[in-house]
Amino acid sequence: MVDVVIVGGGLAGSLAAWHLRMVRPGCAVTLLDAGATLGGNHTWSCHATDLLPASQHWMAPLVVHRWPRYDVAFPGRTRTLEHEYWSITSSRLHDVVSAALGDTLRLATTVEALTPTTVRLTSGEVIEARVVIDARGAAPVEVPLGWQTFLGQDVVCETPHGVTHPMLMDATVPQDGAFKFMYVLPWSADQLLIEDTAYADTPGVDAAAARRAIAGYAQTRGWRVREVVREESGSLPIPLGGAIDTFWQGDEPRIGMRAGLFHPTTGYSLPDAVATAEHLAGMDPFTPARVYSEMRTLATRRWQSRGFFRLLNRWLFRAAHPSERARILEQFYGRPADLIARFYGARLTAGDHLRLVAGRPPVPVWRALAHLRE
Ligand SMILES: Cc1cc2nc3c(=O)[nH]c(=O)nc-3n(C[C@H](O)[C@H](O)[C@H](O)COP(=O)(O)OP(=O)(O)OC[C@H]3O[C@@H](n4cnc5c(N)ncnc54)[C@H](O)[C@@H]3O)c2cc1C
């Protein structure tokens, strides 16, 4: 019998299977995914300091680009932060993890139903395991949400674009009554990822409008785009309150977005997926009850410790009018660099909470106070 079956070879499932194989070669892991390759079509980025040094070490083979700094730009502030920034692509994830897993990876394999110890495929085949882990990605949940929506294009320019490091947030673009910004990663001298992003009240992307916005931005920056070689888009949930229990319906252990393991204000899940993979690999023995209880405890602790981020989200989405949202981020980027790093790493201290609310509020106090409670 297989020790562990992980259902879903996206970010969380692939990292968990790969790390288990690395740390516990004696543990028989099978990874199943419905797609033809692992990871779908994503660029996953994070700040190097979002990960502990030991985690940075084992994640290094996945990193396709690292830059020593990044910029942000707002109507009243531009800033360069000397924080290392990393990107991982789904194609690199596929190459590295599929080579490590060999024939214990099964692609183009769709799971119809699962229990804590069995998986039934759409082909009718049933796989039994000591533990089945659900990593099938985000599922609908009953918590109030805002959204980070985006469409990104990898483009090739006719001439060198001259960008040397990422622009994480260029909010000098037209706001059109929402909080909008461009996100840019320079892949090489003539290639860029340009992403049109919004903090929006509803999910979904108007792809045609986003493509026009990207083309207009490239033109304003003087980049002559010769070809668009890839596109990705998404709507990431930004919780404004609610309970972690809503993510945990059913008795199967789960990881990734499905477990509520993501940064509340960015919707990014890479650092949590790394921490989850490490936690799983350190667990012995593997029983469904133990894996369920430890994963749920991990998700619950992280959710509870991140209440302040959900408060900031309520201020961003509820207290601020869409046209005021950029001011909150503009003020945030005026804070000390180490606080900004802790914010992205979701490790704010009580002192950081005070520092973040200090100063002239970007939205009226009475509106902010009305959204204090979850
Ligand atoms: C375009 C995009 C870019 C993002 N960029 C970043 C970023 O830069 N940094 C960051 O930290 N986060 C980013 N995120 C957010 C988040 O980290 C990703 O959504 C991440 O991929 C979530 O990981 P996951 O493993 O939970 O789910 P997913 O990566 O979505 O993986 C779920 C997997 O389950 C498989 N699956 C689903 N149902 C079945 C089934 N029935 N049978 C078999 N397989 C199944 C799917 O094929 C998929 O591969 C991004 C999200 C998107 C959409």
The ligand as a Gaussian input file, in Angstrom:
#p B3LYP/6-31G(d) Opt

LIG

0 1
 C       -1.842000      33.138000     -12.198000
 C       -1.536000      33.094000     -10.711000
 C       -0.351000      33.650000     -10.239000
 C       -0.071000      33.613000      -8.867000
 N        1.097000      34.172000      -8.432000
 C        1.461000      33.986000      -7.155000
 C        2.735000      34.438000      -6.701000
 O        3.462000      35.116000      -7.436000
 N        3.131000      34.140000      -5.435000
 C        2.321000      33.415000      -4.598000
 O        2.733000      33.103000      -3.461000
 N        1.074000      33.072000      -4.971000
 C        0.632000      33.309000      -6.218000
 N       -0.614000      32.901000      -6.617000
 C       -1.572000      32.423000      -5.599000
 C       -1.362000      30.968000      -5.152000
 O       -0.079000      30.789000      -4.633000
 C       -1.555000      30.014000      -6.305000
 O       -2.906000      30.029000      -6.648000
 C       -1.109000      28.572000      -5.989000
 O       -0.961000      27.908000      -7.217000
 C       -2.068000      27.828000      -5.086000
 O       -1.512000      26.572000      -4.808000
 P       -2.395000      25.286000      -4.517000
 O       -1.470000      24.140000      -4.572000
 O       -3.215000      25.496000      -3.307000
 O       -3.415000      25.197000      -5.752000
 P       -3.100000      25.034000      -7.282000
 O       -1.729000      25.482000      -7.594000
 O       -4.231000      25.681000      -7.990000
 O       -3.126000      23.471000      -7.532000
 C       -4.270000      22.678000      -7.537000
 C       -3.973000      21.477000      -8.439000
 O       -4.980000      20.495000      -8.239000
 C       -5.265000      19.896000      -9.477000
 N       -6.621000      19.328000      -9.392000
 C       -7.771000      20.008000      -9.104000
 N       -8.809000      19.161000      -9.100000
 C       -8.288000      17.932000      -9.367000
 C       -8.865000      16.643000      -9.485000
 N      -10.184000      16.432000      -9.318000
 N       -8.056000      15.595000      -9.776000
 C       -6.716000      15.770000      -9.936000
 N       -6.117000      16.978000      -9.832000
 C       -6.902000      18.035000      -9.544000
 C       -5.141000      21.034000     -10.497000
 O       -4.875000      20.508000     -11.798000
 C       -3.982000      21.833000      -9.919000
 O       -2.744000      21.480000     -10.498000
 C       -0.968000      32.987000      -7.963000
 C       -2.164000      32.470000      -8.450000
 C       -2.456000      32.520000      -9.807000
 C       -3.779000      31.973000     -10.283000

